[in-house]
Amino acid sequence: MNYYQNDTVNRTQQEHSVKINNRKELEITGVKEVDSFDNEEFLLETVMGYLIVRGQNLQMQNLDVGDGLVSIKGKVYELSYVDDHHQEKAKGFFSKLFK
């Protein structure tokens, strides 16, 4: 792999996007890990920090860890990011909820 290809791979892994279609289909790239989920809330670790997705009848449709892609279906009510210095607090809070 030459320098240009290596740089392209690194940039691809760092990209993060959120695409919502009619508040019913959500496609998220740049996902590092799915920490927890149920039919009302997902906690995702992305390359841009933790992302909380809240809604109704949420279902994971696709999970591709290699590409960092997650697809969710259901009615989306809220998307919120947790700042870097609040990540451990959020992770601890949500892990208590989902025990």
Secondary structure, 3 states (H helix, E strand, C coil): CCHHHHHHHHHHHHCCEEEEECCCEEEEECEEEEEEECCCEEEEEECCEEEEEEEEEEEEEEEECCCCEEEEEEEEEEEEEECHHHHHHHHHHHHHHCC
